[in-house]
Amino acid sequence: MHEETESIYRSHTWDLVELPEGKTSIGCKWLYKPKINADGSIEKFKAILVAKGYSQQEGIDFDDTFALVAKLNTIRMLISLATKHKWQLHQLDVKSAFLNGDLKEEIYLVQPQGFVKKGQENLVCKLNKALYGLKQAPRSWYAKIYSFFIQHGFHRSLNDPNLYTKLNKHRQIILISFYVDDMIIIGNANNLIKEIKQQMSQVFEMKDLGDLHYCLGLEAWKDFGQTFLIQGKYAKSLLERFRME
């Protein structure tokens, strides 16, 4: 919970205000869940503040809601390219990704447990940033990351809107694909990869996971110039579910 609360404070997620006349506030709750490694072990326990977005009203609290995610074919294509050309496969994780999304709508939230200000219990949180659970949260985050890539000279793929490429005059290329908060980066120039990592870390709170090992349920490992993808954890969970161990 400590990590999430730090992100909330750093992002200036809300301002405490009196609820305007005619407006309603929506509820929220803390969601606790473990982050699992590829071998099924627990990496850490996570606490996520989730807004009760089911109480939002279309046209008042939100308009567009959809957000695109990377195609698995794109992920496999990047891994294939990196293997064929002996490029490095890098993986990044954006911490509290939705908190990076800027809200256009006027949304009020009841003060969350652990954040209630003494003597100001009657106030509500006027949200500046998108929270998990809000109808528009995924779209707000996508708009933010799209704007970042375009400003830094990337081009969005026509076949997969979550694939971005950048090619400079020296024929150095970098490709980035992301699925919500998981990013895969490949390229033929380590200096370009290092540069984009630094640029992203100045805007977003990132965690550099190094070489790709586990992403979207896929376990990746290299051997003799080849890359193998397996879903051992998924297969094991299926066997356990149907008592076929």
C-alpha positions in Angstrom: 0.0 0.0 0.0 3.0 2.3 0.7 4.0 2.3 -3.0 0.5 3.2 -4.2 0.1 6.0 -1.7 3.4 7.5 -2.8 2.3 7.5 -6.4 -1.0 9.1 -5.5 0.8 12.0 -3.7 3.4 12.5 -6.4 0.8 12.5 -9.2 -1.3 15.2 -7.5 -4.2 12.9 -8.1 -6.9 15.1 -6.5 -7.7 18.3 -4.7 -10.0 18.4 -1.6 -13.0 20.6 -2.3 -16.6 21.0 -1.2 -19.0 19.0 -3.4 -20.7 21.5 -5.8 -24.5 21.7 -5.8 -26.1 19.3 -8.2 -23.0 17.0 -8.3 -22.6 13.6 -6.8 -19.5 11.8 -5.6 -18.6 8.2 -6.4 -17.2 5.7 -3.9 -13.9 3.8 -4.0 -12.2 0.9 -2.3 -8.7 -0.6 -1.9 -8.0 -3.7 -3.9 -5.3 -6.0 -2.6 -3.7 -8.7 -4.8 -0.3 -10.4 -5.2 2.0 -9.9 -8.2 3.0 -13.4 -9.4 6.3 -14.4 -10.9 6.6 -16.8 -13.9 7.2 -19.8 -11.5 4.1 -19.0 -9.5 5.8 -17.5 -6.5 4.7 -14.2 -5.1 6.9 -11.2 -6.1 5.1 -8.7 -3.9 1.7 -7.7 -2.6 0.0 -4.8 -4.3 -2.7 -2.3 -3.1 -4.6 -0.5 -5.8 -7.1 2.3 -5.2 -10.2 1.5 -7.4 -13.0 3.9 -8.1 -16.5 2.5 -8.2 -16.9 3.5 -11.8 -20.2 1.5 -12.2 -22.0 4.5 -10.7 -20.7 6.9 -13.4 -23.3 8.3 -15.8 -22.6 8.5 -19.5 -22.5 12.1 -20.8 -22.0 13.4 -17.4 -19.0 11.6 -15.8 -17.6 10.1 -19.0 -17.9 10.0 -22.8 -15.5 7.7 -24.7 -14.2 4.7 -22.8 -12.4 2.3 -25.2 -8.7 1.8 -25.2 -6.6 -0.4 -27.5 -4.2 -3.1 -26.4 -1.4 -4.7 -28.3 -2.1 -7.8 -30.4 -0.3 -11.0 -29.3 0.8 -11.4 -32.9 2.7 -8.2 -32.5 4.4 -9.4 -29.3 5.5 -12.6 -31.1 6.6 -10.6 -34.1 8.9 -8.4 -32.0 10.4 -11.4 -30.2 11.0 -13.1 -33.6 12.7 -10.0 -35.0 14.9 -9.6 -31.9 15.9 -13.3 -32.1 16.6 -13.3 -35.9 18.7 -10.1 -35.7 20.2 -10.8 -32.3 18.8 -7.7 -30.8 18.1 -7.3 -27.1 14.6 -7.7 -25.8 13.9 -5.1 -23.1 10.9 -4.9 -20.8 9.5 -2.0 -18.9 6.7 -1.6 -16.4 4.9 1.7 -15.8 4.0 2.0 -12.1 0.4 3.0 -11.5 -0.1 3.7 -15.2 -3.6 5.1 -15.0 -2.5 7.8 -12.7 -0.7 9.3 -15.6 -4.0 9.9 -17.5 -5.3 13.5 -17.3 -9.1 13.8 -16.7 -11.2 16.2 -18.8 -14.4 15.5 -17.0 -15.4 16.8 -13.6 -15.4 13.8 -11.2 -15.7 13.8 -7.4 -14.6 10.9 -5.2 -15.3 10.3 -1.5 -12.1 10.5 0.5 -10.5 7.0 0.5 -9.7 5.0 3.6 -6.4 6.2 4.9 -6.6 9.6 3.2 -9.5 11.1 5.2 -8.3 14.6 6.4 -9.1 15.2 10.1 -11.5 18.1 10.5 -12.3 18.0 6.7 -14.3 14.9 6.6 -17.1 16.7 4.7 -14.9 17.5 1.7 -14.5 15.3 -1.4 -11.7 14.6 -3.8 -11.9 16.5 -7.2 -9.9 14.1 -9.4 -7.1 15.5 -11.6 -5.9 12.0 -12.7 -7.6 8.9 -13.8 -8.0 6.1 -11.2 -8.4 2.4 -11.9 -12.1 1.6 -12.1 -13.1 4.9 -13.9 -14.8 4.3 -17.2 -12.4 6.6 -19.1 -9.2 5.6 -17.2 -7.8 3.3 -20.0 -8.5 5.8 -22.7 -6.9 8.7 -20.7 -3.7 6.7 -20.2 -3.6 5.7 -23.9 -4.0 9.3 -24.9 -1.1 10.3 -22.6 1.3 7.7 -23.9 0.3 8.2 -27.5 1.1 11.9 -27.1 4.5 11.1 -25.6 5.6 8.8 -28.4 4.5 11.2 -31.2 6.3 14.1 -29.5 9.5 12.0 -29.5 9.4 11.2 -33.2 7.7 7.8 -33.2 5.2 6.6 -35.8 2.2 4.6 -34.9 1.6 1.4 -36.9 -1.5 1.3 -39.1 -1.9 -2.5 -38.3 -1.5 -2.3 -34.5 -2.1 1.1 -32.8 -0.1 -0.1 -29.8 3.1 -0.5 -31.9 5.4 2.5 -32.4 8.5 2.7 -34.5 11.3 5.3 -34.8 13.9 5.3 -37.6 16.7 7.8 -37.8 19.0 8.9 -40.6 21.6 6.3 -39.7 19.1 3.5 -40.3 18.9 2.8 -36.6 15.5 1.6 -35.6 13.6 1.1 -32.4 10.2 -0.6 -31.9 8.0 -0.4 -28.9 4.8 -2.2 -28.1 2.7 -1.8 -24.9 -0.2 -3.6 -23.3 -1.6 -1.2 -20.7 1.5 -0.9 -18.4 3.8 -3.6 -19.8 6.2 -2.4 -22.6 8.5 -4.4 -24.8 11.3 -2.5 -26.6 13.6 -3.9 -29.3 16.0 -2.2 -31.7 19.4 -2.4 -33.5 20.9 0.5 -31.5 21.4 0.3 -27.8 22.0 4.1 -27.6 18.4 4.7 -28.9 17.0 2.3 -26.4 18.9 3.9 -23.6 17.8 7.3 -24.7 14.0 6.5 -24.9 14.2 4.8 -21.4 15.7 8.0 -20.0 13.1 10.2 -21.7 10.3 8.0 -20.4 11.6 7.9 -16.9 11.5 11.7 -16.8 7.8 11.7 -17.5 6.5 8.4 -16.1 7.5 6.4 -13.1 9.0 3.3 -14.7 10.6 0.1 -13.6 13.2 -1.3 -15.9 12.8 -5.1 -15.8 15.9 -5.7 -18.1 15.7 -8.6 -20.5 12.3 -10.0 -21.3 11.5 -13.0 -19.0 7.8 -12.9 -18.3 5.1 -10.8 -20.0 1.3 -11.2 -20.5 1.5 -14.8 -19.2 4.3 -15.7 -21.6 7.6 -17.0 -20.2 10.6 -16.3 -22.5 14.1 -17.7 -22.3 17.0 -17.8 -24.7 19.3 -20.7 -25.6 21.8 -21.2 -28.4 20.5 -18.1 -30.3 16.9 -19.1 -30.1 14.0 -17.7 -28.0 11.5 -20.1 -26.4 8.0 -19.1 -25.3 6.2 -21.3 -22.8 3.1 -21.0 -20.6 4.1 -23.3 -17.8 2.3 -21.3 -15.1 -0.9 -21.1 -17.1 -0.8 -24.9 -17.9 -0.2 -25.7 -14.3 -3.1 -23.6 -13.1 -5.4 -25.3 -15.6 -4.3 -28.7 -14.4 -4.8 -27.7 -10.8 -8.3 -26.3 -11.6 -9.5 -29.5 -13.1 -7.6 -31.7 -10.6 -5.4 -33.3 -13.2 -2.0 -32.7 -11.6 
